[in-house]
Amino acid sequence: MSLTDDDLIVRVAARGEGVTGDGVHVPLAAPGDRLLPDGSIGHGPHHAQPPCRHFPVCGGCQLQHLDLASEAEFVADRVRGALASQSLAATVRPAILSAPRTRRRATLHADRRGRQVTLGFTESGSHRIVDLRECHVLLPELFAAVAPLRWLLATALKDRTRADIHLARVDQGVDVLITGQVAEGLAAAEALTTFAEDQRLARLSIDDGMGAEARWEPEPVTVTLGGAPVPFPPGSFLQATGDGEAALIAAVDEAVAGAGIIADLFAGLGTFTLSRGAGTRTYAGEAGREAIMALRLAAARAGRPVVADHRDLFRRPLTAAELDRFDAVILDPPRAGAREQAAALAGAKVPVVAYVSCNPSSFARDVKTLCQAGYRIDWVQPVGQFRWSTHVELVARLVR
């Protein structure tokens, strides 16, 4: 069998597998690789040596076999593909990728069987946990907590149970939330406190199904957003990396530059609300009660002109009449997108929309609604915060 251009890997599909010129999907293949007659892969110039021993079994990464250039192209191509699926076109800028070992929040999974605890990410497409012995995406501070947590959970977690371990880097250090059934009794409680003190954690919380309860918190935990310390409820959403957050904020700043009155919808703790200048008045809408209360308190303490509104934008989106009060709107919905809010926005006269998305598919669906109502896409900035992952984020500027 002779080699042809049809055997060449020409792109990377949404789940991370390479695709040949004739459409064959090849796991762990990079652009420029070649599918050989025996089914093996001939490596090309964009194939990288994966740095982690757990790749490709660990589901935390899917793209460690790509070099930097092909990974950036993958991120941008995901955005172009989503737009094309809705018959849309736009200027898609080169992707911005976060550096290795900068992930400041993560959810690990734990399983206890007797004195044996497995702790790490799950395998791709499976509930089986990869026992994490190294990690090239987590901040070193977060990874340093893994081995001590494994020791703690051998006694603190109920036997033959699983738990989720939420880690976050906050202003005071490492924040840990254990979601699962912990052992009962004085000894278990003392073990949790001793562990948190010895590890100098910012906070240790337990959620056994009744809501998170802090077991150790020497001082109130905060995360600084836009120069303002914001109370950080256990398990709250935080942009995955500091440089990824900065890239998103810079793109939003560019998109809404000059706007005096802005609506930040799905505002969360205020990543974009609190990055507005002191001369900008901002309405922040968010359904999460703890998040919006934290934002309200932080904005008041910092003297920011913010109206923080507890509002479910899926059930009760801002109406066209309400939206027309603003010079610009920032949309930052969860993965499901903002179908209802986009429909209302389509009937409004807001001149500028900055759409921040963590799902190119729902983004493209919502943007088609806006474009059919007279908006056009000025540009799109892709961001790969989750390094070596197929997860893609973006900021788009839409104008009337």
C-alpha positions in Angstrom: 0.0 0.0 0.0 1.5 3.4 -1.0 1.3 6.6 1.1 -0.8 9.4 -0.2 -1.9 12.8 0.9 -5.1 11.2 2.1 -3.0 9.5 4.9 -1.8 12.9 6.2 -3.3 14.3 9.4 -4.7 17.6 8.4 -6.6 18.8 11.5 -7.6 17.9 15.1 -11.2 17.0 15.8 -13.2 18.4 18.7 -12.4 15.5 21.0 -8.6 15.7 20.3 -8.1 13.0 17.7 -6.3 13.7 14.4 -8.2 13.5 11.1 -6.6 12.4 7.8 -7.3 14.0 4.5 -9.8 11.3 3.7 -11.7 11.7 7.0 -10.2 8.9 9.1 -10.0 9.8 12.9 -6.7 8.7 14.5 -6.3 9.0 18.3 -3.1 10.8 19.5 -2.2 12.1 16.1 -1.0 15.7 15.4 -1.3 17.8 12.2 1.5 16.7 9.9 1.6 13.2 11.2 0.9 10.4 8.8 -1.2 7.3 9.2 1.0 4.4 8.1 -0.3 1.2 6.3 0.1 -0.9 9.5 -2.1 1.5 11.5 0.8 3.2 13.4 1.5 6.9 13.3 4.5 8.5 11.6 5.3 11.6 13.6 5.5 14.9 11.8 6.9 18.3 12.8 3.9 19.2 15.1 4.0 16.1 17.2 5.2 16.7 20.8 6.5 14.4 23.4 3.8 14.3 26.2 5.4 15.6 29.4 3.2 13.7 31.9 3.4 9.9 32.7 -0.4 9.8 33.1 -1.1 10.9 29.5 -3.2 9.8 27.6 -5.1 7.8 30.3 -5.8 10.7 32.6 -8.9 12.7 31.5 -7.4 16.0 32.6 -5.5 16.4 29.3 -6.3 15.4 25.8 -3.7 17.3 23.7 -0.3 16.8 25.2 0.8 15.2 21.9 0.4 18.6 20.1 3.1 21.3 19.9 2.2 24.8 20.9 1.4 26.0 17.3 -0.9 23.1 16.6 -2.7 23.4 19.9 -3.3 27.1 19.4 -4.6 26.4 15.9 -6.9 23.7 17.4 -8.4 26.2 19.8 -9.0 28.8 17.0 -10.3 26.1 14.7 -12.9 25.0 17.3 -14.3 28.6 17.2 -14.3 28.8 13.4 -16.0 25.4 13.1 -18.7 26.4 15.6 -19.4 29.6 13.6 -19.4 27.7 10.3 -22.0 25.2 11.7 -24.4 28.2 12.0 -23.4 29.7 8.6 -21.5 32.5 10.3 -18.2 34.0 9.5 -15.9 36.3 11.6 -12.4 37.4 12.1 -11.0 34.9 14.5 -7.8 36.1 16.2 -4.9 33.8 17.1 -5.6 31.9 20.2 -4.1 32.8 23.6 -3.0 29.7 25.6 -2.3 29.5 29.4 1.1 28.3 30.4 1.7 24.9 32.0 1.3 24.6 35.8 -0.9 27.6 36.1 -4.3 26.0 36.8 -5.6 27.6 40.1 -8.8 25.6 40.5 -9.6 22.0 39.9 -12.0 19.2 41.0 -10.3 15.9 41.8 -12.0 12.7 42.7 -11.2 10.4 45.6 -12.1 6.8 46.3 -11.3 5.0 49.6 -11.0 1.3 50.0 -9.8 0.4 53.4 -6.5 2.4 54.0 -6.1 2.8 50.2 -7.1 6.1 48.7 -7.1 6.8 45.0 -7.0 10.6 44.2 -6.9 12.4 40.9 -8.8 13.1 37.7 -11.0 10.4 36.1 -10.0 8.6 32.9 -11.5 10.0 29.7 -15.1 8.6 29.3 -14.9 6.6 32.5 -15.5 6.9 36.3 -12.2 5.2 37.0 -9.8 7.5 38.9 -6.2 8.0 37.8 -4.1 8.2 41.0 -2.2 11.4 40.4 1.5 11.2 41.0 2.5 14.2 38.8 0.5 17.0 37.1 1.7 19.5 34.5 -1.4 21.7 34.6 -2.1 22.4 38.3 -0.3 25.2 40.2 2.5 23.6 42.2 0.8 24.8 45.4 -2.3 22.8 44.5 -0.5 19.7 43.4 1.5 19.9 46.7 -1.8 19.3 48.5 -2.5 16.0 46.7 -0.3 13.7 48.7 -1.2 15.1 52.1 -4.9 14.9 51.1 -4.5 11.3 50.1 -3.2 10.6 53.6 -6.0 12.6 55.3 -8.8 10.9 53.3 -7.5 7.4 54.3 -9.0 8.2 57.8 -11.4 11.2 57.2 -13.4 9.7 54.4 -15.9 6.9 55.1 -14.7 3.5 53.9 -15.8 2.4 50.5 -17.0 5.8 49.5 -16.1 8.4 46.9 -15.8 12.2 47.2 -15.0 15.2 45.1 -12.1 17.4 46.2 -12.4 21.1 45.0 -9.1 23.0 45.1 -8.7 26.7 44.6 -5.9 29.2 45.0 -7.3 32.1 46.9 -5.8 35.2 48.4 -4.9 33.4 51.6 -3.5 30.2 50.1 -5.1 26.9 49.2 -8.9 26.4 49.7 -10.2 22.9 50.0 -13.8 21.7 49.8 -14.5 18.0 50.3 -17.9 17.0 48.9 -18.8 13.5 50.3 -19.4 11.5 53.4 -16.6 12.0 56.0 -16.1 9.8 59.0 -17.9 10.7 62.2 -16.6 11.2 65.7 -14.2 13.4 67.6 -11.0 11.7 66.2 -12.1 12.4 62.6 -13.0 16.0 63.3 -9.6 16.5 65.1 -7.8 15.0 62.1 -9.4 17.5 59.7 -8.5 20.4 61.9 -4.9 19.2 62.5 -4.5 18.6 58.7 -5.7 22.1 57.8 -3.4 23.7 60.4 -0.4 21.6 59.5 -0.9 22.3 55.8 -1.6 26.0 56.5 -4.7 25.9 54.4 -6.7 29.0 53.8 -9.9 27.0 54.5 -11.1 23.5 54.8 -14.8 22.9 54.2 -17.0 19.8 54.2 -20.2 19.3 52.2 -21.9 16.1 53.1 -25.1 16.9 51.2 -26.4 19.6 53.4 -24.3 22.5 52.1 -20.7 23.5 52.6 -19.5 24.0 56.2 -16.1 25.5 57.0 -14.2 23.4 59.5 -11.1 25.6 59.4 -10.9 29.2 58.3 -8.4 31.3 60.3 -9.4 34.5 58.4 -12.2 35.2 55.9 -11.3 33.8 52.5 -11.3 36.2 49.5 -10.2 36.3 45.9 -9.1 39.6 44.4 -11.0 40.6 41.3 -10.3 44.0 39.6 -8.3 45.0 42.6 -11.2 44.3 45.0 -11.1 41.5 47.6 -14.3 39.4 47.1 -15.6 36.9 49.6 -15.2 33.5 48.1 -17.9 30.9 49.0 -16.6 27.3 49.1 -16.6 25.7 45.7 -17.4 29.0 43.8 -16.5 29.5 40.2 -13.2 31.1 39.4 -11.5 31.5 36.1 -9.1 28.5 35.7 -5.9 30.5 35.4 -4.7 34.0 36.2 -3.3 34.7 32.7 -6.5 33.2 31.1 -8.6 35.5 33.2 -6.4 38.5 32.2 -6.8 37.6 28.5 -10.6 37.5 28.9 -10.7 40.7 30.8 -8.5 42.5 28.2 -10.7 41.3 25.4 -13.9 42.4 27.2 -12.2 45.8 28.0 -11.5 46.3 24.3 -15.0 45.2 23.3 -16.8 47.7 25.6 -14.3 50.5 25.5 -16.0 53.9 25.9 -19.3 52.5 27.3 -20.5 54.5 30.4 -23.3 52.2 31.5 -22.8 48.5 31.2 -24.8 45.4 32.0 -22.8 42.3 33.1 -25.1 39.4 32.8 -24.3 36.0 34.5 -21.8 38.1 36.5 -20.7 35.5 39.0 -18.4 36.9 41.7 -17.7 39.9 39.4 -14.7 39.1 37.2 -15.8 41.6 34.6 -17.9 43.8 36.8 -15.1 44.7 39.1 -12.6 45.2 36.2 -14.7 48.2 35.0 -13.2 51.6 35.6 -14.4 53.9 38.4 -16.2 56.0 35.9 -18.3 53.1 34.6 -21.7 52.3 36.1 -22.4 48.6 36.0 -25.5 46.5 36.5 -24.6 42.9 37.5 -27.2 40.2 37.2 -26.5 36.7 38.6 -28.7 33.8 39.8 -26.3 32.4 42.4 -27.3 34.0 45.7 -24.0 33.6 47.4 -22.0 34.9 44.4 -24.2 38.0 44.0 -24.1 38.8 47.7 -20.3 38.5 47.7 -20.1 40.8 44.7 -22.4 43.3 46.3 -20.3 43.4 49.5 -17.0 43.7 47.6 -18.3 46.5 45.3 -19.6 48.5 48.3 -16.4 48.1 50.2 -14.4 49.2 47.2 -16.7 52.1 46.4 -17.5 50.8 42.9 -20.7 52.0 41.2 -22.3 48.6 40.9 -26.0 47.5 41.2 -25.9 43.8 42.0 -29.1 42.0 41.3 -30.1 38.5 42.3 -31.8 37.4 39.1 -32.3 34.1 37.2 -31.6 35.2 33.7 -32.8 31.9 32.3 -36.3 32.2 33.8 -36.4 36.0 33.8 -34.0 37.5 31.2 -33.7 41.3 31.0 -36.3 42.6 28.6 -35.6 44.8 25.5 -36.8 47.8 27.4 -34.4 47.1 30.3 -31.5 46.4 28.0 -31.9 49.6 26.0 -30.7 51.6 29.1 -27.2 50.3 28.5 -24.3 51.3 26.2 -23.0 47.8 26.2 -23.8 44.3 27.5 -21.4 41.7 28.7 -22.8 38.1 28.4 -20.9 35.4 30.3 -23.3 32.4 30.5 -22.5 28.8 31.6 -21.9 26.1 29.0 -25.6 25.9 28.1 -25.4 29.5 26.7 -27.9 32.3 27.0 -30.7 31.3 24.6 -33.5 33.3 26.4 -31.3 36.3 27.1 -30.0 36.4 23.5 -33.6 36.4 22.2 -34.4 39.4 24.4 -31.2 41.1 23.3 -32.1 40.6 19.7 -35.1 42.9 20.2 -33.1 45.6 21.9 -31.0 48.4 20.6 -27.8 47.9 22.6 -25.0 49.0 20.3 -22.3 46.6 21.6 -22.3 43.1 23.1 -19.2 41.3 24.5 -20.1 37.6 24.6 -17.8 35.5 26.8 -18.2 31.8 26.3 -16.9 28.5 27.5 -18.7 26.6 24.8 -18.3 27.5 21.1 -21.4 25.6 20.1 -23.9 27.4 22.3 -22.1 30.6 21.6 -22.6 30.2 17.8 -26.2 29.3 18.3 -26.9 32.5 20.4 -24.9 34.7 18.1 -26.8 33.5 15.1 -30.0 34.8 16.9 -28.3 38.2 17.3 -26.9 38.4 13.8 -30.4 37.6 12.4 -31.6 40.7 14.3 -29.0 43.0 12.9 -25.8 42.5 14.8 -22.5 41.6 13.2 -19.5 39.9 14.6 -16.6 42.4 14.8 -14.0 39.9 16.0 -13.5 36.8 18.2 -10.6 36.1 20.6 -10.2 32.4 21.4 -8.6 31.6 24.8 -7.2 28.2 25.8 -7.2 28.4 29.6 -7.3 24.7 30.2 -3.9 23.8 28.7 -3.8 20.6 26.7 -7.6 20.3 27.0 -10.2 20.4 24.3 -12.1 22.9 26.5 -12.2 26.3 24.6 -13.2 29.8 25.7 -13.6 33.0 23.8 -14.7 36.6 23.8 -16.6 38.0 20.8 -17.5 41.6 20.1 -20.8 42.2 18.3 -22.0 45.5 17.1 -25.1 46.9 15.5 
